[in-house]
């Protein structure tokens, strides 16, 4: 597997994660939401 280094984080993702944190969501809740929507979009 190729190692990939990112020099800059996506500002929209950072804002999204910070907002989720302010709402009291855990990392696991955010991950479950993203993965759940990924599965749904793959089925459509």
Secondary structure as the mmCIF struct_conf table of DSSP 4:
data_model
#
loop_
_struct_conf.conf_type_id
_struct_conf.id
_struct_conf.beg_label_comp_id
_struct_conf.beg_label_asym_id
_struct_conf.beg_label_seq_id
_struct_conf.end_label_comp_id
_struct_conf.end_label_asym_id
_struct_conf.end_label_seq_id
BEND BEND1 UNK A 7 UNK A 8
HELX_RH_AL_P HELX_RH_AL_P1 UNK A 11 UNK A 22
TURN_TY1_P TURN_TY1_P1 UNK A 23 UNK A 24
HELX_RH_AL_P HELX_RH_AL_P2 UNK A 27 UNK A 43
#
